């Protein structure tokens, strides 16, 4: 009987005070392979099913790269059929992240290009460290298109014409331009990677109990992420169903009672 070699850990995972941190960890550029995607997928599911997790932060290890996208060396060596299933699984993984009813924040600590930006665009909020790198979708220079949801998510974020221009030119740009385009929610100053992550985690905790009704935050995300892809009447029906779920929650009762009695609510995420 032969034993399989232990799989290299390519994703770090930790949970503290309601915030799960998923860290892509394959230096120097944190490029993703099929093996890394499997580990990202597993950690997304772990965070989804963990009732103590209220917010998910995804970032890259080190100070130079959030993620440089798919491992080009790997893609150059595999069959076209493998590439197809690799892209399919990447799409499924990012859709799982996008559809999990918990707020997801991308902490962009360095260069965020190609598939790395596609990962970040599947998050709900993107926070970047000023001066830490560039972002963009340069796949056209390889003779291909952004194939992990990039063509669709970029279009939904910046509009058709600008998305086509950015992808057809393959332009790389700084985080301030990303902010102006609507790709980045905020650019923050930080002394180093540690300081940057501390600020991001502090921001993430704004959306956790007892300060915020985390279930409501998650359902707001779900209403927007799913509803935006539905016909308007169907989206309104989804909104009503999610609202009904919240009306039955302990947090809704707490929030309404706190408002009526002019006191600060103490949410429990239930």
Secondary structure, 3 states (H helix, E strand, C coil): CCCCCCCCCCEEEEEECCEEEEEECCCCCCCECHHHHHHHHHHHHHHHHCCCCCEEEEEECCCCEEECCECHHHHHHCCHHHHHHHHHHHHHHHHHHHHCCCEEEEEECCEEECHHHHHHHCCCEEEEECCCCEEECCHHHHCCCCCCCHHHHHHHHHCHHHHHHHHHHCCEEEHHHHHHHCCCCEEECCCCHHHHHHHHHHHHHHHCCCCCCHHHHHHHHHHHHHHCCCCHHHHHHHHHHHHHHHHCCHHHHHHHHHHHCCCCCCCCCC
